[in-house]
Amino acid sequence: MSDLAGQYLDAAVAHLLRIRDEEAAGIEAAAETLARTVKEGGRIFTFGAGHSSLPAQDVVYRAGGLVLMNLLTVPGVIGVDVVPAHLGSALERVPGLATATLDAGPARAGDLLFVISLSGRQVMPVELARHARSRGLTVVGVTSLAYPGQVTSQHPDGLYLKDVCDLVLDSKIAVGDGELTVAGAETTFGPVSTLTTTALMQSVVAVAVGKLAAAGITPPLFRSGNVDGGTDWNAKLMAEHKDRIFYTF
């Protein structure tokens, strides 16, 4: 293995160990909120723009995941599938787009929304989180607390995602999202934000599943569609919970 590969993997492991040790209380609180929302009949949504959409998508419709997780989709900003790819970055700065999407969707008071944004500085995640709370949703922000104070907010009120959430999970990612340097490269590279943020999200889900099971509530979990009977199992659960999921007909 090349030295750079080893450095990258070591950096990723170090970040995972750090969030394990430093974010335990936040994970516990977010998991308690998630489990309570499941028990009380609420719906759960996740949102991220650009590459922050990857951890949001990772907990939706997947083997071992909660059936009740829904991706909140704002047109043009989920992933990098638009052309040109940087259009999504531009749309993340447009006021009103996130709130209009939320108002047009099924989210309601009592639901839970995870908003993922590495920097937490752009208009869309801040606006979405603040508007969701005004409508009675609980909002968990997943962001890096290294960014506020080191980068300027792009929100007109100078707010960051951390300022408008009920709970915040810190991904611990340094400004710039690059773990490696090498002579001849003019900036850092080797980002680990997707790994770290995905681990945070999956940790919250895992703890919530444990809490539901301990309370005598069978967690509605997907099985792999690549094992015998998995597809039928999943279809049954989606039918049973059709009033709380929005990624199927």
BAGUGU-329686 format. One record per residue (C-alpha): residue in three letters; residue number from 1; y, x, z. Coordinates in steps of 0.25 Angstrom, whole numbers. Each point is the difference from the previous one (the first is absolute). Layout:
NODE   aa    i      y      x      z
NODE  ala  NUM      Y      X      Z
...
//
This chain:
NODE   aa    i      y      x      z
NODE  met    1      0      0      0
NODE  ser    2     14      5     -4
NODE  asp    3      9      4     12
NODE  leu    4     10    -11     -5
NODE  ala    5    -11    -11      1
NODE  gly    6     -4      5     14
NODE  gln    7     15      0      4
NODE  tyr    8      2    -15     -5
NODE  leu    9    -13     -5      7
NODE  asp   10      4      7     13
NODE  ala   11     14     -6     -1
NODE  ala   12     -6    -14     -2
NODE  val   13    -10      1     11
NODE  ala   14     11      5      9
NODE  his   15      9    -12     -3
NODE  leu   16    -12     -9      3
NODE  leu   17     -3      6     13
NODE  arg   18     15     -1      3
NODE  ile   19      1    -15     -2
NODE  arg   20    -13     -2      7
NODE  asp   21      6      7     13
NODE  glu   22     15     -5     -2
NODE  glu   23     -1    -14     -6
NODE  ala   24    -12     -6      9
NODE  ala   25     10     -9      7
NODE  gly   26      6     -5    -13
NODE  ile   27    -13     -2     -6
NODE  glu   28     -5     -8     12
NODE  ala   29     12     -9      0
NODE  ala   30      0     -2    -15
NODE  ala   31    -15     -3      1
NODE  glu   32      2    -10     11
NODE  thr   33     11     -7     -8
NODE  leu   34    -10     -1    -12
NODE  ala   35    -11     -5      8
NODE  arg   36      9    -11      6
NODE  thr   37      5     -4    -13
NODE  val   38    -15     -2     -5
NODE  lys   39     -3     -8     12
NODE  glu   40     12     -9     -1
NODE  gly   41     -2     -3    -14
NODE  gly   42     11      8     -6
NODE  arg   43      0      7    -13
NODE  ile   44      1     15     -2
NODE  phe   45      8      7    -11
NODE  thr   46      2     15     -4
NODE  phe   47     11      6     -8
NODE  gly   48      4     14     -6
NODE  ala   49      8      4    -12
NODE  gly   50     -5     11     -9
NODE  his   51    -10     10      6
NODE  ser   52      2     -8     13
NODE  ser   53     -7    -11     -6
NODE  leu   54    -13      8      0
NODE  pro   55     -2     -2     15
NODE  ala   56      4    -14     -1
NODE  gln   57    -10     -3    -10
NODE  asp   58    -11      8      7
NODE  val   59     -2    -10     11
NODE  val   60     -1    -12    -10
NODE  tyr   61    -13     -6     -6
NODE  arg   62     -9     12      3
NODE  ala   63    -13      3      6
NODE  gly   64      1      0     15
NODE  gly   65     14     -6      0
NODE  leu   66      5    -13      6
NODE  val   67     -1    -11    -10
NODE  leu   68     14     -5      5
NODE  met   69      8     11     -5
NODE  asn   70     10     -3    -12
NODE  leu   71      8      9     -8
NODE  leu   72     15     -4     -1
NODE  thr   73      3      3    -15
NODE  val   74     14      2     -4
NODE  pro   75      0      1    -16
NODE  gly   76      2     13     -5
NODE  val   77     -1      9     13
NODE  ile   78    -14      0      3
NODE  gly   79     -6     13     -4
NODE  val   80      4      8    -12
NODE  asp   81     -6    -10    -11
NODE  val   82     14     -4     -6
NODE  val   83      6      8    -12
NODE  pro   84      9      7      3
NODE  ala   85     -7      4     13
NODE  his   86     14      3      6
NODE  leu   87      4    -15     -2
NODE  gly   88     -7     -3     13
NODE  ser   89      9     10      8
NODE  ala   90     12     -7     -6
NODE  leu   91     -5    -14      3
NODE  glu   92     -2      5     15
NODE  arg   93     15      1      0
NODE  val   94      3    -14     -5
NODE  pro   95      6     -9     11
NODE  gly   96     -7    -14      1
NODE  leu   97    -13      3     -8
NODE  ala   98     -8      1     13
NODE  thr   99      6    -12      7
NODE  ala  100     -2     -9    -13
NODE  thr  101    -14      5     -1
NODE  leu  102     -3     -4     15
NODE  asp  103      7    -13     -1
NODE  ala  104     -8     -4    -13
NODE  gly  105    -14      4      7
NODE  pro  106     -9     -6     10
NODE  ala  107      5      8     13
NODE  arg  108      5     -9     11
NODE  ala  109      4      1     15
NODE  gly  110    -12      6      8
NODE  asp  111     -5      9    -11
NODE  leu  112     -1     15      1
NODE  leu  113      6     10    -10
NODE  phe  114     -3     15     -1
NODE  val  115     12      7     -7
NODE  ile  116     -4     14     -5
NODE  ser  117     11      9     -4
NODE  leu  118     -1     15      2
NODE  ser  119     15      3      1
NODE  gly  120      4    -14      4
NODE  arg  121     14      2     -6
NODE  gln  122     -1     -9    -12
NODE  val  123      6    -14     -2
NODE  met  124    -13     -7     -3
NODE  pro  125     -8      3     13
NODE  val  126     11     -1      9
NODE  glu  127      5    -13     -6
NODE  leu  128    -14     -6      0
NODE  ala  129     -3      3     14
NODE  arg  130     13     -5      5
NODE  his  131     -1    -13     -8
NODE  ala  132    -15     -2      4
NODE  arg  133      4      1     15
NODE  ser  134     11    -10     -2
NODE  arg  135    -10    -10     -6
NODE  gly  136     -9      2     13
NODE  leu  137    -10     10     -5
NODE  thr  138     -4     12      8
NODE  val  139      2     13     -7
NODE  val  140     -7     13      2
NODE  gly  141      7     12     -7
NODE  val  142     -8     12     -4
NODE  thr  143     10     11     -3
NODE  ser  144      3     15      3
NODE  leu  145     10      1     12
NODE  ala  146      4     14     -6
NODE  tyr  147      8     -6    -11
NODE  pro  148     11     -8      8
NODE  gly  149     11     10      4
NODE  gln  150     -4     10    -11
NODE  val  151      2     -9    -12
NODE  thr  152     10    -11     -2
NODE  ser  153     -4    -14      0
NODE  gln  154      2     -7    -14
NODE  his  155      1    -14      7
NODE  pro  156     15     -5      0
NODE  asp  157      0     -2     15
NODE  gly  158     -6     14      2
NODE  leu  159    -13     -5      6
NODE  tyr  160    -14      6     -1
NODE  leu  161    -13     -7      0
NODE  lys  162     -2      4     15
NODE  asp  163     12     -7      4
NODE  val  164     -5    -14     -5
NODE  cys  165    -14     -1      5
NODE  asp  166     -7     -5     12
NODE  leu  167    -10     12      0
NODE  val  168      1     13     -7
NODE  leu  169    -11     10     -3
NODE  asp  170      4     14     -3
NODE  ser  171     -7      7    -11
NODE  lys  172      6     14      5
NODE  ile  173      2      4    -15
NODE  ala  174     11     11     -1
NODE  val  175     12     -3     -9
NODE  gly  176     -4      3    -15
NODE  asp  177    -15     -3      2
NODE  gly  178     -5     13     -4
NODE  glu  179     -9      9      9
NODE  leu  180     -2     12     -9
NODE  thr  181      9     11     -6
NODE  val  182     -3     11    -10
NODE  ala  183      9     11     -7
NODE  gly  184      4     -5    -13
NODE  ala  185      0    -15      4
NODE  glu  186     14     -5      2
NODE  thr  187     -3    -11     10
NODE  thr  188    -11     -4     10
NODE  phe  189    -13     -6     -5
NODE  gly  190    -13     -6      6
NODE  pro  191      4    -13      6
NODE  val  192     -8     -6     11
NODE  ser  193      8    -13      2
NODE  thr  194    -10     -9     -7
NODE  leu  195    -12      5      8
NODE  thr  196      8     -1     13
NODE  thr  197      6    -14     -2
NODE  thr  198    -14     -5     -5
NODE  ala  199     -6      6     13
NODE  leu  200     10     -8      8
NODE  met  201     -2    -13     -7
NODE  gln  202    -16      1      1
NODE  ser  203      1      4     14
NODE  val  204      8    -12      4
NODE  val  205    -10     -9     -8
NODE  ala  206    -12      7      7
NODE  val  207      6     -2     14
NODE  ala  208      3    -15     -3
NODE  val  209    -14     -2     -5
NODE  gly  210     -5      6     13
NODE  lys  211     10     -9      8
NODE  leu  212     -5    -13     -7
NODE  ala  213    -15      3      2
NODE  ala  214      3      3     15
NODE  ala  215      7    -14      1
NODE  gly  216    -13     -7     -6
NODE  ile  217      7     -2    -14
NODE  thr  218     -8      5    -12
NODE  pro  219      9      8     -8
NODE  pro  220      0     -5    -15
NODE  leu  221     -4     13     -7
NODE  phe  222     -3      3    -14
NODE  arg  223    -13      7     -4
NODE  ser  224     -1      9    -12
NODE  gly  225     -2     -7    -13
NODE  asn  226     -9     12     -3
NODE  val  227    -11     -4     10
NODE  asp  228    -10    -11     -2
NODE  gly  229      6    -14      4
NODE  gly  230     14      6      2
NODE  thr  231      7     -8    -11
NODE  asp  232     -6    -13      6
NODE  trp  233      4      4     14
NODE  asn  234     14      2     -5
NODE  ala  235      1    -12     -8
NODE  lys  236     -4     -8     12
NODE  leu  237     10      6      9
NODE  met  238     12     -2    -10
NODE  ala  239     -4    -14     -1
NODE  glu  240      0     -2     15
NODE  his  241     14      6      1
NODE  lys  242      6     -4    -13
NODE  asp  243     12     -6      8
NODE  arg  244      4     14      5
NODE  ile  245     -3      8    -12
NODE  phe  246      9      1    -13
NODE  tyr  247     -8     10     -9
NODE  thr  248    -10    -10     -6
NODE  phe  249      0    -14     -6
//
